[in-house]
Amino acid sequence: MAVSKIFKIDETPKRTRGDIVSLPLINKDSCGAGITTGTVTFPVGHAVDMHKHNCNEMVMVLEGDCEVEIEGECTRLKPFDTVHVEAGRWHRFSNRGTTPFTILWIYDNEVVERIFKETGKV
């Protein structure tokens, strides 16, 4: 069962992979929620590998400029532009600006799988 909880940004542990900084927020482990949320910041020039998920994803750009590619269609995004990617759709985000970009992501599932197109790995 989910419980109410406040997540203070300065007290939330960050995860880093090189220059990529993730901030997991609401999920099954943190408060019993049936959704999974967080933020991630990508450096200039970074592109996420093409991938798909087992669940629906909502992404809102919080800062910076980026591009989303969904099933081969590319769209430039700016802060507060929001994208819904339905489960099973190939997609990726790329930094096309001159500063890092940060997104808020929300998945409608407590278990999120990411399958990479190039390798087929989860």
N, C-alpha and C positions, 0 to 999 in steps of 0.2 A: 504494500500500500504506500502510495506517495505521501510525503510529509512536506509541510510548508518550510521553506528555508530561505534565508537571505545569503546571497553570494557576493561578498565584498571583493571587488576587483583586485585590490592590493593584497588580499589574503588568499587568492586563488592560485594554486601552483601552475606554473607554465611548463609546457613541454617543448623542447627545441629539437629540431632536426636540421643541423647546419644553420642557415639563416632564416629558416621557417619557424615561427613561434605560434604554437597552439595553446588555447586556453579552454580546456573542457569545462563546461558549466553544469547544466542540468542533464542528468541521466539516471539510469536505474541504480547505479552504485552511490551517487551523491545524495539522492533523496527519494529513491524508489519510483521515479517518474517513468512513464511509458513512452517518453520522447527522449531524444538525444540532441543536445545543443552545445554550442561553443563558438569561439572565434578563431581565426587563423590569419596571420600576417605573412605575406609573401614579398620577397625582395624584388627590386627592379630586375626585369628580364626573366623572371621565373615563370614557368608554365607547368601546371599540374598535368601528369600523364593522363591520357584518355582513359576513362573508367566509367563504371556504372554501379548502382547500388540495388540492394534488395528491397528498398523502401523509397518513398517519396522524399524529396529534399527541397527545402526552401533556403535560398541564399540572398542576403541583403548586403550590398556593398556599404561599409561604414566609412571608409576613407580611401582615397587614391582612385586611380582609373584602371580598369581591367577590361578584358574581353571574355565572353563566355562562348563556347562552341558546344552546340547540342545537335547531335546527329548530322554534323557537317555544316550547320548554319551558324555563322559568327555574328555576334552583336557586341558593340562597345557599351560599357556600363560606367556610370559615375555614382558618387555617393547617394545612397538611399534607393537606387534602382534595385528592384527585387526580381528574383528568378525562381520559378517552380520547375523542378526537373522530376518528371514522373519516374517511378521505379523501372529499372531495366533500360533506360536511355543512356547512350554513350555521351559523355560530356567532359569538359575540362574548362578551367579558368586560367587565364594568362595575364601577366602584368604587362601592359602596353604603355604605361606611364613612366614618369621620371622619378617617382617616389614609390615607396612600398605601398601595397594595398592591403586592406583588412576587410574580411567578410564575417558576417554572422551566419552560421549554418544551423538549420533545424531539420532533424529527421523525424518522421512520424512512426518511429519504432525504437524500442529499447535495445535491440541488437542490430547493429549496422554492419553490413558487409560491403566491401569495396573490391570490385573485380577489375583488374587492369586489362585493357584490350590487347596490348602488345604481348603480354606474357600469359594471360589467363589466370594469373595468381590472385589470391584473395589477400 
